[in-house]
């Protein structure tokens, strides 16, 4: 009754907070809730056949409570419940309206039993579970103790591994003993610190003091494979720096990853994204188990920019985006490790039994989240390796997803290399003088064809290309023979886990050795013979190619200039034409005249015409007459309008035109230099405008 009441408080329309005494009680409560979720479609059909919600309309908002209590009624074979609600839980029983729902179901129990029997007979099902979809039917709950693989891992942040094993041996357990013994604990070869125990011991471990104090943590092996393999990959490639977990689904998974990172040679900090409003809950749990090298962030990893400051220094990523969880064997254990996540159990049940458009849209959103996560991981320039983890059996969520995204990322890298190389990618050969050094082939670069529309080939650095590498770590205990064919994407179907390793074709390690190589390539240590890094060699190779191409272009340009200059120099000049084709005239009268039959301008005599001087003198006189006529007119007009006595002594001076080189030289020199004005009565008529020329 205690577990039933707490399950009702979690499924009621008005949620109530409940506390659990130990982990086993929490698991039993979540198992009851999961039964209500996965039998929902069958119970809805039976309730509809009996018009239950028509008879009891006040219970329409408590459908999940109806499903929960109907499931318990069916498991009791519609007999009366013998146990009664304890006194300490009676208040919750009433507040959650569970008493009202139970009375309503008991009143129509005969009709409900008949409706469920008709459904079984119609589908030829011996048990009610056979009416469920296959994926829900094959799931294991907490009652299938002999079918569930049960594991527990040692929290090395609180206790040393040897000390924990000593405590277990003192309690009567046998480490790596015969599998037939109930108290035999077997160590896992792939996951460090993980112990397999008999399923019947789950309740004992859940209630033990070691689990309650956080020294041992109950968790399925499927959710420990990803973090363990991720740590093996980091050690194999000797990567140092910050590591990232893309999604915070389970605090226990993040805790196991943090313990493995802390036990490595180089202590690497861990950043976990996607906590959302559960960030405080995550931090409290990690603090309770003694883990301090984890930084929880509420924002989503897929919404970050590739050049975000948060990703600075990050070298590896454990990508565990949300998926359909169709390969999970124990959903209740997953809900327990995720912090009583009832929404996870409901989504798994809906995804398995629902084939509507809403379910398809929900699946498309999951796939889009997975693609966005992998796409960002492949576009971040700092990340060197990515371990992809999924718990789905669908190819669009596992293999096909990775193949499509890697092809897209490599194609983008080739296009970027083609754009950055400029004309070199389109002019890779010019006659005999190739812009690429034939002997300068570097093993660190890969020549691959660009897209069909570019029509050329380009050189892409191997550090920009990704590949799916074999997931067989060197330090892993399970080592295959060299002659065996290695699957690059082991699925671990028996554990319900899919893992894949995405790595750059050439790993860049930002360690001390790499920094020394960079310093040597730049000549910081001196020395005549310096060993350049692949990046420096590619840069020098490109610079050499640019120099060769520039020299070829300048050589062609100089040849064209030389041809133009030669053509211009070879053309005849006037002097050469005169020397070649001109002769002196034999006329006796004009013996000094030179004629030229080829030059029309020189065909006539070179001396000026005889009337040229006369025309010059005439034009100059006309200009002077026009100037003095205009000056006299303006002076007389001034005398008529003004008082002659008020006028100052007038001196006729020609002012120069403003500008550089201005002089006071008069263009028309005259003998008159000044004019004196008298009274108006003494001015004779000779100053009329008609006689202005005589002034």
Secondary structure, 3 states (H helix, E strand, C coil): CHHHHHHHHHHCCCCCCCCCCCHHHHHHHHHHHHHHHHCHHHHHHHHHHCCHHHHCHHHHHHHHHHHHHHHHHHHCCCCCCCCCCCHHHHHHHHHCCHHHHHHHHHHCHHHHHHHHHHHHHHCCCCCHHHHCCHHHHCCCCCCCCCCCCEEEEECCCCCCHHHHHHHHHHCCCEECCCCCCCCEEEECCCCCCEEEECHHHHHHHHCCHHHHCCCEEECCCHHHHHHHHHHHHHHHCCCCCEEEECCCCCHHHHHHHHHHHHCCCCCCCEEECCCHHHHHHHHHHHHHCCCCCEEECCCCHHHCCCCCHHHCCEEEEEECCCCCCCCCCCHHHHHHHCCCCHHHHHHHHHHHHCCCHHHHHHHHHHHHHHHHHHHHHHHCCCCCEEEEEECCCCHHHCHHHHHHHHHHHHHHHHHHHHHHHCHHHHCCCECCECCCCCCCCCCCEEEEECCCCCCCEEEEEHHHCEEEECCCCCCCCCCCCCCCCCCCCCCCHHHCCEEEEEEECCCCCCCHHHHHHHHHHCCCCCCCCCCCCHHHHHHHHHHHHHHHHHHHHHHHHHHHHHHHHHHHHHCCCHHHHHHHHCEECCCCCCCCCEECCCCHHHCCCCCCCCCHHHHHHHHHHHHHHHHHHHHHHHHHHHHHHCCHHHCCCEECCCCCCCCCCCCCCCCCCCCCCEECCCCHHHCCHHHCHHHHHHC
